Amino acid sequence: MKRISNLDELINYFTRIMDSKECAPTVCAIPLALLGAVLWRKDADAQIEVRGYGASTGRMLFVKINGQRYAFRHNRDDRSIELRLNDHKGEIRARFTNKTSVTEVRSIFETL
């Protein structure tokens, strides 16, 4: 698990996600809205963490919002990004695709 310790690392992480040839067409734009929502709602003292495999870009992002840990996970089967409680096995709180509006993203994050 890698902690994102500064804005440059976060930008680098999201640049790799956005530029990835593996980025499914159904989820290649929604990370832009999710990044804004995470920065808006994350706990002030919370670290953003990413987990990948080997040298690959992290496939999961973890953040605390209102003291609750959440995981963002790319689900290749249904081509969405899942928001889960705690970790990759946690309860799914939301699913996001490019069809998810910014208003929906805001509404979901306001309830966390």
Residue pairs with C-beta under 8 A, 6 or more apart in sequence:
1 49
1 50
1 51
1 62
2 49
2 50
2 51
2 52
2 58
3 47
3 48
3 49
4 10
4 13
4 47
4 48
4 49
4 50
5 47
10 35
10 48
13 50
13 57
13 58
13 61
14 31
14 35
16 57
17 23
17 31
17 57
18 28
18 31
18 32
20 57
24 74
24 76
24 79
25 98
26 79
26 80
26 97
26 98
26 99
27 74
27 79
27 80
27 81
27 96
27 97
27 98
28 98
29 98
30 81
30 96
30 97
30 98
30 100
30 105
31 81
33 96
33 100
33 102
33 105
34 72
34 81
34 96
34 105
37 105
37 106
37 108
37 109
38 48
38 61
38 63
38 72
40 109
41 65
41 66
41 109
41 112
42 48
42 63
42 64
42 65
43 63
43 64
43 65
43 66
43 67
46 63
46 64
46 65
48 61
48 62
48 63
49 61
49 62
49 63
50 57
50 58
50 60
50 61
50 62
51 58
51 59
51 60
51 62
52 58
52 59
52 60
53 59
59 73
59 74
60 71
60 72
60 73
60 74
60 88
61 71
61 72
62 69
62 70
62 71
62 72
62 87
63 69
63 70
63 72
64 70
65 109
65 112
66 112
68 85
68 112
69 85
69 86
69 87
70 83
70 84
70 85
70 86
70 93
70 112
71 82
71 83
71 84
71 85
71 86
71 87
71 88
71 90
72 81
72 82
72 83
72 84
73 81
73 82
73 84
73 88
74 80
74 81
74 82
75 81
75 82
75 95
78 95
79 97
80 95
80 96
80 97
81 95
81 96
81 97
82 92
82 94
82 95
82 96
83 92
83 93
83 94
83 95
83 96
83 108
84 90
84 91
84 92
84 93
85 91
85 93
93 108
93 112
94 108
96 105
